[in-house]
Structure formats: C-alpha cells, structure tokens
Amino acid sequence: MEEDLNGVVPCSSLAVDSILRVGTAGGIWGSCIGPYEARKRGLSGAARASFVAKSIGKFSFQCGLVAGVFTFTHCGIQRYRKKNDWVNSVIAGAVAGAAVAAGTRSWPQVVWMAGLVSAFSAAADYSKTF
C-alpha cells in the first residue's frame, strides 16, 4: 500500500529517494550493458574492469540525475499550483529532459529531449490508475 506523500514529505526527501531508486536501476543496467560493450570493443583484464565500472557509474549517475530533477520539479510545481494533474508532469518532464541534454550544448538537442521526456512523463501520468 503506497500512499501519496507529496503533501507530507519535503520535496528534497522525495528527490533523494527517487535518485537512490532509479540510480540503482541505472547501475544495474550499466552492470548488464558494460560487459557486453567491453566485449564488443575487445577489452580484457584491467581495461575491461575499468570500462565496466565507468559504465555502471555513468548509467547510475544519468538515471539518478533525471529522476532527481523530475521528482524535485514535479513536487515543487505541484505544491506551487496546489493541483495534482498532468500539467505538473509535462513541465517536470521538460525540465528533466533539458537538464540531461544540456551537456550536449546543442539547443536543438535540448529542445528535442525536453519534448520527448515531457511527452513520456505526460503519458505515464495519464496512464496511472486512481
């Protein structure tokens, strides 16, 4: 039984929880894809271990970043608007997508990623069962 804790728990606590959960999932994904990519590149020994470790860290950080930015933004917007609807997810998805793509320093990439994550966030929020 999960209850909605958005009004009770601070946004920062929700963001940290989200970072830990989704960051762990990203780390697991990195530990699955890292050895595969290392084998494709022909790495072995210490180079392979280093590549896998970097892969785990990279995926864990990226997933945690997206989750933390999305959760913190969603919570803050929800508290500001005093509404729990799809608009919060659209805005939070756009901010999270832009944060991820900001490292590319390409405005078209930032806009494209913001729109994509925003659309997925809205679809996920719309498909929730109440």
CORLIN-V603582 format. One record per residue. N is the residue number from 1. SS is DSSP state (a for helix, b for strand, c for the rest). PHI is phi in whole degrees, -180 to 180 (none if undefined). D_FIRST is the distance of its C-alpha to the first C-alpha in Angstrom with 1 decimal. Layout:
BEGIN
N/SS/PHI/D_FIRST
N/SS/PHI/D_FIRST
END
This chain:
BEGIN
1/c/none/0.0
2/c/-104/3.8
3/c/-111/6.4
4/c/-78/10.0
5/c/-100/12.0
6/c/-62/15.2
7/c/-87/17.0
8/c/-102/16.4
9/c/-92/16.7
10/c/-62/20.1
11/a/-59/20.6
12/a/-65/22.3
13/a/-69/19.3
14/a/-63/17.1
15/a/-66/20.1
16/a/-64/20.6
17/a/-60/17.1
18/a/-65/17.7
19/a/-61/21.2
20/a/-66/20.2
21/a/-68/17.7
22/a/-76/19.9
23/a/-63/23.0
24/a/-64/22.1
25/a/-62/21.7
26/a/-65/25.0
27/a/-64/26.6
28/a/-65/25.6
29/a/-62/27.1
30/a/-62/30.1
31/a/-73/30.6
32/a/-88/30.7
33/a/-84/33.0
34/a/-59/35.1
35/a/-62/37.0
36/a/-64/37.6
37/a/-66/39.1
38/a/-64/41.1
39/a/-67/42.6
40/a/-62/43.5
41/c/-85/45.3
42/c/78/47.1
43/c/-83/45.8
44/c/-150/46.1
45/a/67/46.1
46/a/-66/45.2
47/a/-64/45.2
48/a/-67/42.5
49/a/-62/40.4
50/a/-64/40.8
51/a/-63/39.9
52/a/-65/36.7
53/a/-62/35.7
54/a/-66/36.5
55/a/-64/34.5
56/a/-61/31.4
57/a/-64/31.9
58/a/-64/32.7
59/a/-67/29.6
60/a/-63/27.3
61/a/-64/28.9
62/a/-63/29.0
63/a/-66/25.4
64/a/-64/24.3
65/a/-62/26.8
66/a/-61/25.5
67/a/-64/21.9
68/a/-66/22.9
69/a/-64/25.3
70/a/-62/23.0
71/a/-65/20.1
72/a/-64/22.6
73/a/-67/24.5
74/a/-60/21.7
75/a/-63/20.4
76/a/-63/24.0
77/a/-67/25.0
78/a/-62/22.0
79/a/-70/23.0
80/a/-67/26.7
81/a/-81/26.4
82/c/58/23.9
83/c/-139/22.4
84/c/-118/19.4
85/c/-139/21.2
86/a/-68/22.6
87/a/-61/25.5
88/a/-59/23.5
89/a/-68/22.5
90/a/-64/26.1
91/a/-67/27.6
92/a/-64/25.2
93/a/-64/25.9
94/a/-66/29.6
95/a/-66/29.6
96/a/-65/27.8
97/a/-63/30.1
98/a/-67/33.1
99/a/-64/32.2
100/a/-69/32.0
101/a/-81/35.2
102/a/-61/37.1
103/a/-66/38.3
104/a/-77/40.4
105/c/60/42.4
106/c/-117/42.9
107/a/-59/42.1
108/a/-60/41.8
109/a/-66/39.3
110/a/-63/37.2
111/a/-65/37.3
112/a/-62/36.5
113/a/-68/33.5
114/a/-61/32.2
115/a/-66/32.5
116/a/-66/30.9
117/a/-66/27.8
118/a/-62/27.6
119/a/-65/27.8
120/a/-65/25.1
121/a/-65/22.8
122/a/-65/23.6
123/a/-65/23.1
124/a/-66/19.7
125/a/-68/18.7
126/a/-67/20.5
127/c/-85/18.7
128/c/-63/15.2
129/c/-93/13.8
130/c/-107/13.0
END
